[in-house]
């Protein structure tokens, strides 16, 4: 029988997400989930859902949520696009702003989904390497139709300065999308640059700071023209009614989210200090995770395996630059105490 699969799809390597292990005894510090629950208002909203709501289609553009997000960020509703997780937003950008066979740029190392999205869309993924200390020097020109600038970056946790974001937008031939999944844990964000950079978009997620990874809800801010392009090519009903209502409830209680973010930041600082005392080289993070280089004489992959055998899950990215590091999600204080007990045993 002839091959029914598109050759490029047959040859590509799929994105590998973090493991989702089962079991009550698992300490899961590998996928940067928030260790704290979402706002109680989310569960109140869920409790108000009835059969009549479920039998109807959701609002096609998540109108109420879109308006609330516009108010939250000081933009107009037509500058907001809501997606099925920020990953859908990223995928739609490769389709809306790039011609077939075009070029997409990214920092390297960065979010490992970007090259996969490019392969799916038949686009060339062009890497712009980070410096030895994982900082990024903005090239004189970004000759791409779309550039993914992850801020703070994953897996490093570092933030490109806002002046460099502005410079990157000015030097980019196409759309500069600033992927701000972890922005609430950082010291600042790029939303304020939207008015001065017409080719700039800023994407956000409810998965991290709001503790709602399970509902798959994300959004992007940009000019009405750029947002309108995404509206043209999205699925008819790309977000469901439950996710829309829960996300709306979450941003109506931003103080709950900020309280949890403050707790994570405090634990992040304490965890970095303890790792440093144990000989790890920890990058200064502005996220809810730490990127730590293991001590001299320790093999990161072997340590990762030993911890996994003890039901402690971290993330390890093989490769010449990232191989000596482990990425550690910041949990509660109690979870991090357990992590250090197991780490010291391993």
Secondary structure, DSSP 4 states (H G I P E B T S, - for coil): ----S-HHHHHSPPP-PPP----TT-EE-SS---SSPPPHHHHHHHHT--HHHHHSPPPTT-HHHHHHHHHHHTS-GGGEEEESHHHHHHHHHHHHS--TT-EEEEEES--THHHHHHHHHT-EEEEEE--TTS--PPPS-B-SSEEEEESS-TTT-----HHHHHHHHHHBSSEEEEE-TTGGGSS--SGGGTTT-TTEEEEEESSSTTS-GGG--EEEE--HHHHHHHHHHS-TT-S-HHHHHHHHHHHTTHHHHHHHHHHHHHHHHHHHHHHHHTT-EE---SSSEEEEEPPTT--HHHHHHHHHHTTEE-B---STTTTTEEEEE---HHHHHHHHHHHHH-
